[in-house]
Amino acid sequence: MARLMSSTELYERLDQLNEEYVLVDILPSQHFNQEHIPGAINIPFESLESEAPKVLSKTKRIIVYGDEHTDATSAKAASLLESMGYRKVSDFDGGIYAWKHAGYKTISEMSAAS
């Protein structure tokens, strides 16, 4: 079972440059383009099973997140990755909502492109 991670713990992990991790936003591409956590890559949940082997390493810690605490998609994504043989999987509990609620910044690809 994937370990739950808080927004404070995620922030501390992102701040540690020597840690080997991949932060995966499992929301649809449109949502990711509007807003995401800095450093995240986007693999929509619907594409996770086919795309994960192409872009995710089984030796790095993978942290998945979705929209908010009531959205169980990130827990499903973590379980799916574990069933595919990924052993270092964490579920960022609360998703992008908790991240913003904690006062951390997000990135918008749309505003960055303008």
DSSP file (Angstrom, degrees, kcal/mol; ACC not computed):
  #  RESIDUE AA STRUCTURE BP1 BP2  ACC     N-H-->O    O-->H-N    N-H-->O    O-->H-N    TCO  KAPPA ALPHA  PHI   PSI    X-CA   Y-CA   Z-CA
    1    1 A M              0   0    0      0, 0.0    88,-0.1     0, 0.0    78,-0.0   0.000 360.0 360.0 360.0 133.6    0.0    0.0    0.0
    2    2 A A        -     0   0    0     73,-0.2     2,-0.3     1,-0.1    88,-0.2  -0.298 360.0-115.3 -64.7 144.7    1.3    3.4   -1.0
    3    3 A R  E     -a   90   0A   0     86,-1.4    88,-2.7    75,-0.1     2,-0.2  -0.635  26.2-124.5 -81.3 136.2    2.4    5.7    1.8
    4    4 A L  E     -a   91   0A   0     -2,-0.3     2,-0.4    86,-0.2    88,-0.2  -0.567  25.0-159.0 -79.3 146.1    0.4    8.9    2.2
    5    5 A M  E     -a   92   0A   0     86,-2.3    88,-1.7    -2,-0.2     2,-0.1  -0.983   7.1-137.5-129.1 138.1    2.4   12.2    2.1
    6    6 A S     >  -     0   0    0     -2,-0.4     4,-2.4    86,-0.2     5,-0.2  -0.415  28.3-109.2 -87.3 167.3    1.4   15.6    3.5
    7    7 A S  H  > S+     0   0    0      2,-0.2     4,-2.6     1,-0.2     5,-0.2   0.876 119.6  52.3 -64.9 -37.0    1.9   18.9    1.7
    8    8 A T  H  > S+     0   0    0      2,-0.2     4,-2.3     1,-0.2    -1,-0.2   0.927 110.7  46.7 -64.6 -44.7    4.6   19.9    4.2
    9    9 A E  H  > S+     0   0    0      2,-0.2     4,-2.3     1,-0.2    -2,-0.2   0.912 112.7  49.8 -64.2 -41.9    6.5   16.6    3.6
   10   10 A L  H  X S+     0   0    0     -4,-2.4     4,-2.7     2,-0.2     5,-0.2   0.935 110.0  50.7 -62.1 -45.4    6.2   17.0   -0.2
   11   11 A Y  H  X S+     0   0    0     -4,-2.6     4,-1.5     1,-0.2    -1,-0.2   0.916 110.9  49.0 -58.0 -44.2    7.4   20.6    0.0
   12   12 A E  H  X S+     0   0    0     -4,-2.3     4,-0.6     1,-0.2    -1,-0.2   0.885 111.4  49.7 -64.2 -38.3   10.5   19.5    2.0
   13   13 A R  H >< S+     0   0    0     -4,-2.3     3,-1.0     1,-0.2     6,-0.2   0.903 109.3  50.9 -67.3 -40.6   11.2   16.7   -0.5
   14   14 A L  H 3< S+     0   0    0     -4,-2.7    -1,-0.2     1,-0.3    -2,-0.2   0.804 106.7  56.2 -66.3 -27.1   11.0   19.0   -3.5
   15   15 A D  H 3< S+     0   0    0     -4,-1.5     2,-0.9    -5,-0.2    -1,-0.3   0.643  88.5  85.5 -79.7 -15.0   13.4   21.3   -1.7
   16   16 A Q    X<  -     0   0    0     -3,-1.0     3,-1.2    -4,-0.6    -1,-0.1  -0.780  60.6-168.5 -92.0 106.0   16.0   18.6   -1.4
   17   17 A L  T 3  S+     0   0    0     -2,-0.9    -1,-0.2     1,-0.3    -4,-0.0   0.727  80.8  57.9 -68.8 -22.5   18.0   18.6   -4.6
   18   18 A N  T 3  S+     0   0    0      2,-0.1     2,-0.3     0, 0.0    -1,-0.3   0.513  81.3 105.1 -89.2  -2.7   19.8   15.3   -3.9
   19   19 A E    <   -     0   0    0     -3,-1.2     2,-0.9    -6,-0.2    41,-0.0  -0.588  68.4-134.5 -81.6 137.6   16.6   13.2   -3.6
   20   20 A E        +     0   0    0     -2,-0.3    41,-1.8    39,-0.1     2,-0.3  -0.805  51.1 132.1 -91.8 104.5   15.7   10.9   -6.4
   21   21 A Y  E     -b   61   0A   0     -2,-0.9     2,-0.4    39,-0.2    41,-0.2  -0.965  44.3-147.9-147.9 162.8   11.9   11.3   -7.0
   22   22 A V  E     -b   62   0A   0     39,-2.3    41,-2.9    -2,-0.3     2,-0.6  -0.986  13.7-151.2-133.9 125.3    9.4   11.9   -9.7
   23   23 A L  E     -b   63   0A   0     16,-0.5    18,-2.7    -2,-0.4     2,-0.6  -0.869  16.2-163.3 -98.1 121.7    6.2   13.9   -9.0
   24   24 A V  E     -bc  64  41A   0     39,-3.4    41,-2.1    -2,-0.6     2,-0.6  -0.924  12.9-156.7-117.2 117.5    3.3   12.8  -11.2
   25   25 A D  E     -bc  65  42A   0     16,-3.2    18,-2.1    -2,-0.6    41,-0.2  -0.814   8.4-171.1 -85.3 119.3    0.2   14.8  -11.8
   26   26 A I        +     0   0    0     39,-2.4    19,-2.5    -2,-0.6    20,-0.2   0.244  48.0 110.0-100.7  13.3   -2.5   12.3  -12.8
   27   27 A L  S    S-     0   0    0     38,-0.3     5,-0.1    17,-0.2    16,-0.1  -0.393  83.7 -74.7 -80.8 164.1   -5.1   14.9  -13.7
   28   28 A P    >>  -     0   0    0      0, 0.0     4,-2.0     0, 0.0     3,-0.7  -0.190  46.1-109.6 -56.8 152.5   -6.2   15.5  -17.4
   29   29 A S  H 3> S+     0   0    0      1,-0.3     4,-2.8     2,-0.2     5,-0.2   0.844 116.8  58.5 -53.4 -39.7   -3.7   17.4  -19.5
   30   30 A Q  H 3> S+     0   0    0      1,-0.2     4,-1.5     2,-0.2    -1,-0.3   0.906 107.6  46.5 -60.2 -41.3   -5.9   20.5  -19.7
   31   31 A H  H <> S+     0   0    0     -3,-0.7     4,-2.4     2,-0.2    -1,-0.2   0.923 111.7  51.0 -66.1 -44.4   -5.8   20.7  -15.9
   32   32 A F  H  < S+     0   0    0     -4,-2.0    77,-0.4     1,-0.2    -2,-0.2   0.906 109.2  51.2 -59.3 -43.2   -2.1   20.3  -15.8
   33   33 A N  H  < S+     0   0    0     -4,-2.8    77,-1.6     1,-0.2    76,-0.8   0.823 111.5  48.2 -65.7 -30.8   -1.6   23.0  -18.4
   34   34 A Q  H  < S-     0   0    0     -4,-1.5     2,-0.3     1,-0.3    -1,-0.2   0.887 132.4 -17.2 -74.0 -39.6   -3.7   25.4  -16.3
   35   35 A E     <  +     0   0    0     -4,-2.4    -1,-0.3    73,-0.1     2,-0.3  -0.918  65.2 157.1-170.0 136.3   -1.9   24.6  -13.1
   36   36 A H  B     -E  107   0B   0     71,-2.0    71,-3.3    -2,-0.3     3,-0.1  -0.976  46.2 -84.7-156.1 168.2    0.4   22.1  -11.4
   37   37 A I    >   -     0   0    0     -2,-0.3     3,-2.1    69,-0.2    69,-0.2  -0.575  60.3 -93.5 -76.1 136.6    2.9   21.7   -8.7
   38   38 A P  T 3  S+     0   0    0      0, 0.0    -1,-0.1     0, 0.0     3,-0.1  -0.218 110.7  19.4 -53.2 135.2    6.5   22.8   -9.7
   39   39 A G  T 3  S+     0   0    0      1,-0.3   -16,-0.5    -3,-0.1     2,-0.1   0.330  93.5 135.0  88.9  -6.8    8.6   19.9  -11.0
   40   40 A A    <   -     0   0    0     -3,-2.1     2,-0.3   -18,-0.1    -1,-0.3  -0.402  42.4-151.2 -76.3 150.0    5.6   17.7  -11.7
   41   41 A I  E     -c   24   0A   0    -18,-2.7   -16,-3.2    -3,-0.1     2,-0.6  -0.818  20.1-121.7-109.2 160.5    5.2   15.7  -14.9
   42   42 A N  E     +c   25   0A   0     -2,-0.3   -16,-0.2   -18,-0.2   -18,-0.1  -0.909  38.4 157.1-111.7 120.5    1.8   14.9  -16.3
   43   43 A I        -     0   0    0    -18,-2.1     5,-0.1    -2,-0.6    -2,-0.0  -0.837  38.6-136.5-132.3  96.6    0.6   11.4  -16.9
   44   44 A P    >>  -     0   0    0      0, 0.0     3,-2.1     0, 0.0     4,-0.8  -0.192  20.5-116.1 -53.7 143.5   -3.2   11.4  -16.9
   45   45 A F  G >4 S+     0   0    0    -19,-2.5     3,-1.1     1,-0.3     4,-0.5   0.855 114.9  59.4 -50.2 -41.2   -4.7    8.5  -14.9
   46   46 A E  G 34 S+     0   0    0      1,-0.3    -1,-0.3   -20,-0.2     4,-0.2   0.754 113.5  38.0 -62.0 -24.3   -6.3    7.1  -18.1
   47   47 A S  G <> S+     0   0    0     -3,-2.1     4,-2.8     1,-0.1     5,-0.3   0.430  88.3 100.1-103.6  -2.2   -2.9    6.8  -19.7
   48   48 A L  H <X S+     0   0    0     -3,-1.1     4,-2.6    -4,-0.8    -2,-0.1   0.880  78.8  51.0 -58.2 -45.6   -0.9    5.7  -16.6
   49   49 A E  H  4 S+     0   0    0     -4,-0.5    -1,-0.2     1,-0.2    -2,-0.1   0.885 119.4  35.9 -62.9 -38.9   -0.8    2.0  -17.4
   50   50 A S  H  4 S+     0   0    0     -3,-0.3     4,-0.3    -4,-0.2    -1,-0.2   0.825 124.2  40.3 -83.7 -31.7    0.6    2.5  -20.9
   51   51 A E  H >X S+     0   0    0     -4,-2.8     4,-1.4     1,-0.1     3,-1.1   0.793  96.6  74.5 -90.2 -29.9    2.8    5.5  -20.3
   52   52 A A  H >X S+     0   0    0     -4,-2.6     4,-3.0    -5,-0.3     3,-0.6   0.904  94.3  52.0 -54.0 -47.8    4.4    4.7  -16.9
   53   53 A P  H 34 S+     0   0    0      0, 0.0    -1,-0.3     0, 0.0    -2,-0.1   0.792 109.9  52.1 -61.3 -24.4    6.8    2.1  -18.3
   54   54 A K  H <4 S+     0   0    0     -3,-1.1    -2,-0.2    -4,-0.3    -3,-0.1   0.807 127.2  15.8 -79.0 -30.7    8.0    4.6  -20.9
   55   55 A V  H << S+     0   0    0     -4,-1.4     2,-0.4    -3,-0.6    -3,-0.2   0.574 106.8  78.8-124.5 -12.2    8.8    7.5  -18.5
   56   56 A L     <  -     0   0    0     -4,-3.0     2,-0.3    -5,-0.3     6,-0.0  -0.854  61.7-143.5-109.4 137.7    9.0    6.2  -14.9
   57   57 A S    >   -     0   0    0     -2,-0.4     3,-0.6     1,-0.1   -35,-0.1  -0.736  10.4-142.2 -93.8 142.0   11.9    4.4  -13.4
   58   58 A K  T 3  S+     0   0    0     -2,-0.3    29,-0.5     1,-0.2    30,-0.2   0.518  99.9  60.6 -79.3  -4.2   11.3    1.6  -10.9
   59   59 A T  T 3  S+     0   0    0     27,-0.1     2,-0.3     2,-0.1    -1,-0.2   0.590  92.9  75.8 -97.6 -12.2   14.4    2.8   -8.9
   60   60 A K  S <  S-     0   0    0     -3,-0.6     2,-0.3     1,-0.0    28,-0.3  -0.671  89.0-105.2 -98.4 154.5   13.1    6.3   -8.1
   61   61 A R  E     -b   21   0A   0    -41,-1.8   -39,-2.3    -2,-0.3     2,-0.5  -0.621  35.5-152.9 -72.8 132.4   10.4    7.3   -5.6
   62   62 A I  E     -bd  22  89A   0     26,-3.4    28,-3.0    -2,-0.3     2,-0.5  -0.947   9.7-168.8-112.3 125.7    7.2    8.2   -7.4
   63   63 A I  E     -bd  23  90A   0    -41,-2.9   -39,-3.4    -2,-0.5     2,-0.3  -0.966   8.5-165.7-115.2 118.8    4.8   10.6   -5.8
   64   64 A V  E     +bd  24  91A   0     26,-2.6    28,-3.0    -2,-0.5     2,-0.3  -0.781   8.5 177.6-104.4 148.4    1.3   10.8   -7.4
   65   65 A Y  E     +b   25   0A   0    -41,-2.1   -39,-2.4    -2,-0.3   -38,-0.3  -0.996   7.5 179.8-147.8 154.5   -1.3   13.5   -6.8
   66   66 A G        -     0   0    0     26,-0.5    30,-2.1    -2,-0.3    31,-0.2  -0.122  51.0 -60.4-123.2-139.4   -4.7   14.4   -8.1
   67   67 A D  S    S-     0   0    0      1,-0.3    30,-2.2    28,-0.2     2,-0.3   0.955  95.2 -30.7 -84.8 -55.9   -7.2   17.2   -7.4
   68   68 A E    >   -     0   0    0     28,-0.2     3,-1.3    27,-0.2    26,-0.3  -0.920  67.4 -81.2-157.7 177.8   -8.1   17.0   -3.7
   69   69 A H  T 3  S+     0   0    0     25,-0.5    26,-0.1    -2,-0.3    25,-0.1   0.833 122.4  53.9 -60.1 -36.4   -8.6   14.8   -0.7
   70   70 A T  T 3  S+     0   0    0     24,-0.1     2,-0.7     2,-0.1    -1,-0.3   0.622  89.2  89.8 -77.3 -11.1  -12.1   13.5   -1.7
   71   71 A D    X   -     0   0    0     -3,-1.3     3,-0.6     1,-0.1     4,-0.3  -0.782  59.3-168.0 -88.2 114.7  -10.8   12.5   -5.1
   72   72 A A  T 3>  +     0   0    0     -2,-0.7     4,-2.1     1,-0.2     5,-0.2   0.374  61.5 100.4 -84.5   5.1   -9.6    8.9   -4.9
   73   73 A T  H 3> S+     0   0    0      1,-0.2     4,-2.6     2,-0.2    -1,-0.2   0.872  78.7  52.5 -62.5 -38.0   -7.9    8.9   -8.2
   74   74 A S  H <> S+     0   0    0     -3,-0.6     4,-2.5     2,-0.2    -1,-0.2   0.889 108.9  50.3 -67.9 -35.7   -4.4    9.4   -6.8
   75   75 A A  H  > S+     0   0    0     -4,-0.3     4,-2.2     2,-0.2    -1,-0.2   0.899 111.9  48.3 -65.4 -39.4   -4.9    6.4   -4.5
   76   76 A K  H  X S+     0   0    0     -4,-2.1     4,-2.5     2,-0.2    -2,-0.2   0.900 111.1  50.8 -65.4 -40.4   -6.0    4.3   -7.5
   77   77 A A  H  X S+     0   0    0     -4,-2.6     4,-2.6     2,-0.2    -2,-0.2   0.915 109.9  49.6 -63.5 -43.2   -3.0    5.5   -9.4
   78   78 A A  H  X S+     0   0    0     -4,-2.5     4,-2.3     1,-0.2    -2,-0.2   0.923 112.2  47.8 -61.8 -44.3   -0.6    4.6   -6.6
   79   79 A S  H  X S+     0   0    0     -4,-2.2     4,-2.3     2,-0.2    -2,-0.2   0.898 111.0  51.5 -63.3 -40.9   -2.2    1.1   -6.4
   80   80 A L  H  X S+     0   0    0     -4,-2.5     4,-1.1     2,-0.2    -2,-0.2   0.935 110.0  48.9 -62.0 -46.6   -2.0    0.7  -10.1
   81   81 A L  H  <>S+     0   0    0     -4,-2.6     5,-2.3     1,-0.2     3,-0.5   0.904 110.7  50.8 -61.4 -41.1    1.7    1.6  -10.1
   82   82 A E  H ><5S+     0   0    0     -4,-2.3     3,-1.7     1,-0.2    -1,-0.2   0.903 107.2  53.2 -63.3 -39.9    2.4   -0.8   -7.3
   83   83 A S  H 3<5S+     0   0    0     -4,-2.3    -1,-0.2     1,-0.3    -2,-0.2   0.737 104.8  57.3 -66.6 -20.6    0.6   -3.6   -9.2
   84   84 A M  T 3<5S-     0   0    0     -4,-1.1    -1,-0.3    -3,-0.5    -2,-0.2   0.387 130.0 -94.0 -89.5   2.4    2.9   -2.8  -12.1
   85   85 A G  T < 5S+     0   0    0     -3,-1.7     2,-0.5     1,-0.3    -3,-0.2   0.474  79.3 138.6 101.7   2.3    6.0   -3.5  -10.0
   86   86 A Y      < +     0   0    0     -5,-2.3    -1,-0.3    -6,-0.2     3,-0.2  -0.721  24.8 179.6 -80.3 124.2    6.8    0.1   -8.7
   87   87 A R        +     0   0    0     -2,-0.5     2,-0.8   -29,-0.5    -1,-0.1   0.664  65.6  64.1-102.9 -19.8    7.8   -0.3   -5.1
   88   88 A K  S    S+     0   0    0    -28,-0.3   -26,-3.4   -30,-0.2     2,-0.4  -0.590  70.8 144.9-106.7  70.4    8.6    3.3   -4.0
   89   89 A V  E     - d   0  62A   0     -2,-0.8   -86,-1.4   -28,-0.2     2,-0.3  -0.916  23.6-177.7-115.4 132.4    5.2    4.9   -4.5
   90   90 A S  E     -ad   3  63A   0    -28,-3.0   -26,-2.6    -2,-0.4     2,-0.6  -0.948  18.6-142.0-124.2 148.9    3.7    7.7   -2.4
   91   91 A D  E     -ad   4  64A   0    -88,-2.7   -86,-2.3    -2,-0.3     2,-1.1  -0.948  15.9-137.8-110.8 115.2    0.2    9.3   -2.6
   92   92 A F  E >   -a    5   0A   0    -28,-3.0     3,-1.4    -2,-0.6   -26,-0.5  -0.624  26.3-139.7 -74.5 102.6    0.2   13.0   -2.0
   93   93 A D  T 3  S+     0   0    0    -88,-1.7   -86,-0.2    -2,-1.1   -24,-0.2  -0.469  81.8  21.5 -68.7 123.3   -2.9   13.2    0.2
   94   94 A G  T >> S-     0   0    0     -2,-0.3     4,-1.8   -26,-0.3     3,-0.5   0.142  93.9-145.7 105.9 -18.7   -5.0   16.3   -0.7
   95   95 A G  H <>  -     0   0    0     -3,-1.4     4,-1.9   -27,-0.2     3,-0.3  -0.032  57.6 -26.0  58.9-157.8   -3.6   16.9   -4.1
   96   96 A I  H 3> S+     0   0    0    -30,-2.1     4,-2.4     1,-0.2    -1,-0.2   0.791 135.4  61.6 -64.0 -28.3   -3.2   20.3   -5.7
   97   97 A Y  H <> S+     0   0    0    -30,-2.2     4,-2.7    -3,-0.5    -1,-0.2   0.949 106.7  44.0 -62.0 -48.5   -5.9   21.7   -3.5
   98   98 A A  H  X S+     0   0    0     -4,-1.8     4,-1.8    -3,-0.3    -2,-0.2   0.878 111.3  55.6 -64.2 -37.7   -4.0   20.9   -0.3
   99   99 A W  H  <>S+     0   0    0     -4,-1.9     5,-1.9     2,-0.2    -1,-0.2   0.946 113.5  39.5 -58.9 -50.2   -0.8   22.2   -1.9
  100  100 A K  H ><5S+     0   0    0     -4,-2.4     3,-1.8     1,-0.2    -2,-0.2   0.893 112.2  56.7 -68.0 -39.5   -2.4   25.6   -2.6
  101  101 A H  H 3<5S+     0   0    0     -4,-2.7    -1,-0.2     1,-0.3    -2,-0.2   0.813 102.0  57.0 -62.7 -30.1   -4.2   25.7    0.7
  102  102 A A  T 3<5S-     0   0    0     -4,-1.8    -1,-0.3    -5,-0.2    -2,-0.2   0.521 123.9-107.1 -77.7  -5.5   -0.9   25.3    2.5
  103  103 A G  T < 5S+     0   0    0     -3,-1.8     2,-0.2     1,-0.3    -3,-0.2   0.572  71.3 142.3  93.3  10.3    0.3   28.4    0.7
  104  104 A Y      < -     0   0    0     -5,-1.9    -1,-0.3     1,-0.1     2,-0.1  -0.569  50.2-110.8 -86.9 151.6    2.6   26.8   -1.8
  105  105 A K        -     0   0    0     -2,-0.2     2,-0.3     1,-0.0    -1,-0.1  -0.398  25.3-155.7 -80.4 153.3    2.9   28.1   -5.3
  106  106 A T        -     0   0    0    -69,-0.2     2,-0.4    -2,-0.1   -69,-0.2  -0.774  13.4-125.0-119.1 169.0    1.8   26.4   -8.5
  107  107 A I  B     -E   36   0B   0    -71,-3.3   -71,-2.0    -2,-0.3     2,-0.5  -0.931  11.6-157.1-117.1 139.9    2.9   26.8  -12.1
  108  108 A S     >  -     0   0    0     -2,-0.4     4,-2.1   -73,-0.2   -74,-0.2  -0.968   5.5-162.7-116.0 118.1    0.7   27.5  -15.1
  109  109 A E  H  > S+     0   0    0    -76,-0.8     4,-1.6    -2,-0.5   -75,-0.2   0.855  92.8  57.1 -63.7 -33.6    2.1   26.5  -18.5
  110  110 A M  H  > S+     0   0    0    -77,-1.6     4,-0.7     1,-0.2    -1,-0.2   0.930 111.2  40.0 -65.3 -45.2   -0.4   28.8  -20.1
  111  111 A S  H  4 S+     0   0    0      1,-0.2     3,-0.4   -77,-0.2    -1,-0.2   0.836 112.9  56.1 -74.4 -30.3    0.8   31.9  -18.3
  112  112 A A  H  < S+     0   0    0     -4,-2.1    -1,-0.2     1,-0.2    -2,-0.2   0.819 105.9  52.3 -68.3 -29.1    4.5   30.8  -18.6
  113  113 A A  H  <        0   0    0     -4,-1.6    -1,-0.2     1,-0.2    -2,-0.2   0.690 360.0 360.0 -79.9 -18.8    4.0   30.6  -22.4
  114  114 A S     <        0   0    0     -4,-0.7    -1,-0.2    -3,-0.4    -2,-0.2   0.495 360.0 360.0 -82.7 360.0    2.6   34.1  -22.7
